[in-house]
Amino acid sequence: MKVPANYHGYEGRSHSLWYADAQTKNQYPWFETAFMDTPLRATSRTMEPFAFDPHHESRAAVSQGMMMHQVAWLFSPLGIGDLDEFISR
């Protein structure tokens, strides 16, 4: 669902769904996560936190060290029984 921007241009937040072995090597459940710009970088995004597709910038964000982007919402596994809560959010 997309909402119209407020008078400051803010559109809200978005999250990503990743199929990854983010917590246990070689186990691939679906995870919900989100990203943000590093606080050391002056940006003016209309959406924060924001979704990131798995590519080189997002891989850098999940690595250790100071990067241009970082994880704003820890990788949270989605369970089959928990989908109602996820969908309502």
Backbone as a printed PyTorch tensor [residue, N CA C, xyz], in Angstrom:
tensor([[[  0.8370,  -1.1640,   0.0000],
         [  0.0000,   0.0000,   0.0000],
         [  0.8880,   1.2340,   0.0000]],

        [[  0.6050,   2.1620,  -0.8520],
         [  1.3750,   3.3960,  -0.9260],
         [  0.4810,   4.5500,  -0.4820]],

        [[  1.0090,   5.3740,   0.4120],
         [  0.2460,   6.5160,   0.8970],
         [  0.8070,   7.7910,   0.2760]],

        [[ -0.0060,   8.8070,   0.1220],
         [  0.4970,  10.0690,  -0.4310],
         [  1.4990,  10.7200,   0.5290]],

        [[  2.4300,  11.4300,  -0.0110],
         [  3.4310,  12.1290,   0.8010],
         [  2.7660,  13.2130,   1.6390]],

        [[  3.3160,  13.4480,   2.8390],
         [  2.8030,  14.5450,   3.6570],
         [  3.3820,  15.8680,   3.1510]],

        [[  3.0790,  16.9460,   3.8220],
         [  3.5160,  18.2620,   3.3290],
         [  5.0230,  18.4610,   3.4000]],

        [[  5.7510,  17.5750,   4.1010],
         [  7.2170,  17.6110,   4.1170],
         [  7.8120,  16.6930,   3.0490]],

        [[  6.9540,  15.9560,   2.3270],
         [  7.4190,  15.0370,   1.3030],
         [  7.6440,  13.6220,   1.7930]],

        [[  7.4330,  13.3750,   3.0940],
         [  7.6540,  12.0460,   3.6630],
         [  6.5360,  11.1010,   3.2260]],

        [[  6.9300,   9.9360,   2.6840],
         [  5.9680,   8.9580,   2.1930],
         [  5.7690,   7.7760,   3.1350]],

        [[  6.5300,   7.6930,   4.1960],
         [  6.3730,   6.5800,   5.1270],
         [  7.5850,   5.6800,   5.1170]],

        [[  7.3360,   4.3830,   5.2430],
         [  8.4390,   3.4240,   5.3160],
         [  8.1280,   2.2240,   4.4430]],

        [[  9.1670,   1.4840,   4.1040],
         [  9.0030,   0.2460,   3.3500],
         [ 10.0080,  -0.7700,   3.8800]],

        [[  9.6980,  -2.0230,   3.6690],
         [ 10.5560,  -3.1090,   4.1190],
         [ 10.8170,  -4.0520,   2.9630]],

        [[ 11.8320,  -4.8760,   3.1080],
         [ 12.2080,  -5.8610,   2.1000],
         [ 11.8800,  -7.2640,   2.5870]],

        [[ 11.5870,  -8.1400,   1.6460],
         [ 11.4860,  -9.5660,   1.9230],
         [ 12.6650, -10.2460,   1.2460]],

        [[ 13.4610, -10.9430,   2.0220],
         [ 14.6290, -11.6300,   1.4920],
         [ 14.5230, -13.1190,   1.8000]],

        [[ 14.8620, -13.9350,   0.8430],
         [ 15.0080, -15.3770,   1.0220],
         [ 16.5020, -15.6050,   1.1690]],

        [[ 16.9490, -15.8510,   2.4040],
         [ 18.3910, -15.8520,   2.6440],
         [ 18.7580, -16.7500,   3.8140]],

        [[ 20.0490, -17.0680,   3.8940],
         [ 20.5660, -17.7670,   5.0670],
         [ 21.1800, -16.7310,   6.0160]],

        [[ 20.3710, -15.7590,   6.3950],
         [ 20.8250, -14.6080,   7.1720],
         [ 21.1710, -14.9350,   8.6170]],

        [[ 20.5990, -15.9900,   9.1610],
         [ 20.8550, -16.3100,  10.5660],
         [ 21.5620, -17.6460,  10.7570]],

        [[ 21.2610, -18.6140,   9.9070],
         [ 21.8890, -19.9350,   9.9960],
         [ 22.3770, -20.3300,   8.6080]],

        [[ 23.6590, -20.6360,   8.5000],
         [ 24.2430, -20.9800,   7.2060],
         [ 23.5050, -22.1530,   6.5760]],

        [[ 23.1840, -22.0100,   5.2900],
         [ 22.5210, -23.0250,   4.4660],
         [ 21.0800, -23.3180,   4.8560]],

        [[ 20.4640, -22.4700,   5.6770],
         [ 19.0290, -22.5560,   5.9580],
         [ 18.3930, -21.2780,   5.4400]],

        [[ 17.4530, -21.4190,   4.5070],
         [ 16.9300, -20.2890,   3.7540],
         [ 15.4390, -20.0520,   3.9990]],

        [[ 15.0660, -19.4070,   5.0920],
         [ 13.6750, -18.9810,   5.2430],
         [ 13.4880, -17.5720,   4.6640]],

        [[ 12.2610, -17.0990,   4.6330],
         [ 11.9800, -15.7200,   4.2410],
         [ 12.1810, -14.8200,   5.4540]],

        [[ 12.7960, -13.6650,   5.2200],
         [ 13.0260, -12.6800,   6.2720],
         [ 12.4510, -11.3340,   5.8610]],

        [[ 11.9730, -10.6020,   6.8440],
         [ 11.6040,  -9.2080,   6.6480],
         [ 12.7500,  -8.3600,   7.1990]],

        [[ 13.1220,  -7.3260,   6.4830],
         [ 14.1670,  -6.4240,   6.9300],
         [ 13.9470,  -5.0540,   6.2900]],

        [[ 14.7050,  -4.0750,   6.7220],
         [ 14.6410,  -2.7360,   6.1470],
         [ 16.0010,  -2.0670,   6.3140]],

        [[ 16.2090,  -1.0180,   5.5720],
         [ 17.5130,  -0.3450,   5.5460],
         [ 17.3530,   1.1550,   5.7620]],

        [[ 18.4590,   1.7860,   6.1290],
         [ 18.4960,   3.2440,   6.2800],
         [ 19.8770,   3.7330,   5.8710]],

        [[ 19.9560,   5.0140,   5.6000],
         [ 21.2600,   5.6100,   5.3070],
         [ 22.0380,   5.7430,   6.6020]],

        [[ 23.3470,   5.6820,   6.5020],
         [ 24.1720,   5.8650,   7.6860],
         [ 23.9320,   7.2670,   8.2560]],

        [[ 23.9110,   7.4080,   9.5630],
         [ 23.7110,   8.7390,  10.1500],
         [ 24.8060,   9.7400,   9.7850]],

        [[ 25.9580,   9.2490,   9.3240],
         [ 27.0580,  10.1310,   8.9620],
         [ 26.8910,  10.7400,   7.5720]],

        [[ 25.8570,  10.3280,   6.8820],
         [ 25.6280,  10.8080,   5.5100],
         [ 24.3530,  11.6530,   5.4810]],

        [[ 24.4880,  12.8890,   5.0750],
         [ 23.3210,  13.7770,   4.9950],
         [ 22.4870,  13.4070,   3.7680]],

        [[ 21.2740,  12.9320,   4.0050],
         [ 20.3710,  12.5700,   2.9120],
         [ 18.9830,  13.1080,   3.2190]],

        [[ 18.1780,  13.1600,   2.2220],
         [ 16.7790,  13.5550,   2.4110],
         [ 15.9040,  12.5810,   1.6330]],

        [[ 15.6510,  11.4490,   2.2230],
         [ 14.8040,  10.4380,   1.6010],
         [ 13.3370,  10.7350,   1.8960]],

        [[ 12.4970,  10.3470,   0.9740],
         [ 11.0650,  10.4900,   1.1960],
         [ 10.4940,   9.2820,   1.9210]],

        [[ 11.2940,   8.2250,   2.0320],
         [ 10.8560,   7.0020,   2.6900],
         [ 12.0070,   6.4570,   3.5180]],

        [[ 11.7730,   6.2620,   4.8320],
         [ 12.8050,   5.6650,   5.6720],
         [ 12.1540,   5.0320,   6.8830]],

        [[ 12.4610,   3.7730,   7.2240],
         [ 13.4060,   2.9310,   6.5120],
         [ 12.8870,   2.5680,   5.1280]],

        [[ 13.7730,   2.0430,   4.3030],
         [ 13.4170,   1.7480,   2.9220],
         [ 13.7820,   0.3230,   2.5460]],

        [[ 13.1310,  -0.1830,   1.5090],
         [ 13.4000,  -1.5180,   0.9810],
         [ 14.6440,  -1.4690,   0.1090]],

        [[ 15.3570,  -2.5670,   0.0910],
         [ 16.5560,  -2.7060,  -0.7260],
         [ 16.5190,  -4.0800,  -1.3680]],

        [[ 16.6610,  -4.1630,  -2.6760],
         [ 16.7920,  -5.4510,  -3.3430],
         [ 18.1800,  -6.0160,  -3.0560]],

        [[ 18.3210,  -7.3390,  -3.0690],
         [ 19.6530,  -7.9200,  -2.8770],
         [ 20.5780,  -7.5890,  -4.0520]],

        [[ 21.4880,  -6.6820,  -3.8840],
         [ 22.5030,  -6.3330,  -4.8770],
         [ 23.7250,  -5.7910,  -4.1330]],

        [[ 24.6920,  -5.2410,  -4.8260],
         [ 25.9550,  -4.8830,  -4.1930],
         [ 25.7990,  -3.8670,  -3.0590]],

        [[ 24.9020,  -2.8820,  -3.1920],
         [ 24.7390,  -1.9020,  -2.1210],
         [ 24.1270,  -2.5240,  -0.8710]],

        [[ 23.1490,  -3.3950,  -1.0550],
         [ 22.5320,  -4.0260,   0.1080],
         [ 23.4730,  -5.0460,   0.7400]],

        [[ 24.2680,  -5.7220,  -0.0560],
         [ 25.2490,  -6.6490,   0.5160],
         [ 26.2440,  -5.8890,   1.3890]],

        [[ 26.6410,  -4.7150,   0.9710],
         [ 27.5400,  -3.8970,   1.7890],
         [ 26.8530,  -3.4830,   3.0830]],

        [[ 25.5600,  -3.1990,   3.0270],
         [ 24.8220,  -2.7590,   4.2100],
         [ 24.7350,  -3.8440,   5.2740]],

        [[ 24.6990,  -5.1020,   4.8640],
         [ 24.6050,  -6.1920,   5.8440],
         [ 25.9730,  -6.6990,   6.2870]],

        [[ 27.0320,  -6.1890,   5.6920],
         [ 28.3670,  -6.6040,   6.1010],
         [ 28.8060,  -5.8130,   7.3340]],

        [[ 29.8700,  -6.2750,   7.9530],
         [ 30.3950,  -5.5570,   9.1030],
         [ 31.1980,  -4.3620,   8.6280]],

        [[ 31.1530,  -3.3010,   9.3760],
         [ 31.8930,  -2.1020,   9.0160],
         [ 30.9480,  -0.9590,   8.6920]],

        [[ 31.5020,   0.2160,   8.5630],
         [ 30.7240,   1.4170,   8.2810],
         [ 30.5440,   1.5610,   6.7830]],

        [[ 29.3110,   1.5270,   6.3350],
         [ 28.9900,   1.6430,   4.9160],
         [ 28.0110,   2.7990,   4.7150]],

        [[ 27.6600,   3.0620,   3.4770],
         [ 26.7300,   4.1590,   3.1670],
         [ 25.3080,   3.8580,   3.6440]],

        [[ 24.9550,   2.5710,   3.7120],
         [ 23.6340,   2.1480,   4.1710],
         [ 23.8210,   1.1170,   5.2700]],

        [[ 22.8260,   0.9880,   6.1220],
         [ 22.8890,  -0.0080,   7.1870],
         [ 21.5100,  -0.5980,   7.4240]],

        [[ 21.4960,  -1.7080,   8.1370],
         [ 20.2400,  -2.3770,   8.4480],
         [ 19.4980,  -1.5560,   9.5050]],

        [[ 18.2510,  -1.2360,   9.2300],
         [ 17.4200,  -0.4930,  10.1750],
         [ 16.4760,  -1.4120,  10.9390]],

        [[ 16.1290,  -2.5480,  10.3330],
         [ 15.2160,  -3.5220,  10.9250],
         [ 15.9230,  -4.8630,  10.8300]],

        [[ 16.2460,  -5.4550,  11.9620],
         [ 16.9730,  -6.7170,  11.9460],
         [ 16.2150,  -7.7650,  11.1450]],

        [[ 16.9380,  -8.6970,  10.5570],
         [ 16.3310,  -9.7620,   9.7690],
         [ 15.4150, -10.5740,  10.6770]],

        [[ 14.1220, -10.5020,  10.4180],
         [ 13.1200, -11.2070,  11.2170],
         [ 12.5110, -12.3080,  10.3700]],

        [[ 12.6530, -13.5780,  10.8020],
         [ 12.1000, -14.6700,   9.9980],
         [ 10.5760, -14.6220,   9.9660]],

        [[ 10.0090, -14.9550,   8.8180],
         [  8.5630, -15.0220,   8.6650],
         [  8.1470, -16.4850,   8.7730]],

        [[  7.2750, -16.7720,   9.7110],
         [  6.7790, -18.1220,   9.8830],
         [  5.4010, -18.2550,   9.2510]],

        [[  5.0780, -19.4400,   8.7890],
         [  3.7860, -19.6780,   8.1520],
         [  2.6410, -19.2710,   9.0770]],

        [[  2.7340, -19.5900,  10.3560],
         [  1.6710, -19.2590,  11.3020],
         [  1.6070, -17.7920,  11.6670]],

        [[  2.6290, -17.0110,  11.3390],
         [  2.6830, -15.5930,  11.7100],
         [  2.3300, -14.6530,  10.5630]],

        [[  1.8450, -15.1680,   9.4600],
         [  1.6160, -14.3190,   8.2930],
         [  0.4900, -13.3200,   8.4980]],

        [[ -0.5180, -13.6380,   9.3060],
         [ -1.6070, -12.6810,   9.5460],
         [ -1.0620, -11.4050,  10.1840]],

        [[ -0.1920, -11.5490,  11.1730],
         [  0.4020, -10.3820,  11.8280],
         [  1.2540,  -9.5940,  10.8410]],

        [[  2.0230, -10.2850,  10.0280],
         [  2.8620,  -9.6330,   9.0230],
         [  2.0060,  -8.8560,   8.0150]],

        [[  0.9480,  -9.4700,   7.5200],
         [  0.0910,  -8.8320,   6.5300],
         [ -0.6230,  -7.6180,   7.1190]],

        [[ -1.0700,  -7.7140,   8.3370],
         [ -1.7660,  -6.5710,   8.9590],
         [ -0.8330,  -5.4110,   9.2280]],

        [[  0.4520,  -5.6910,   9.4100],
         [  1.4260,  -4.6250,   9.6290],
         [  1.6690,  -3.8930,   8.3330]]])
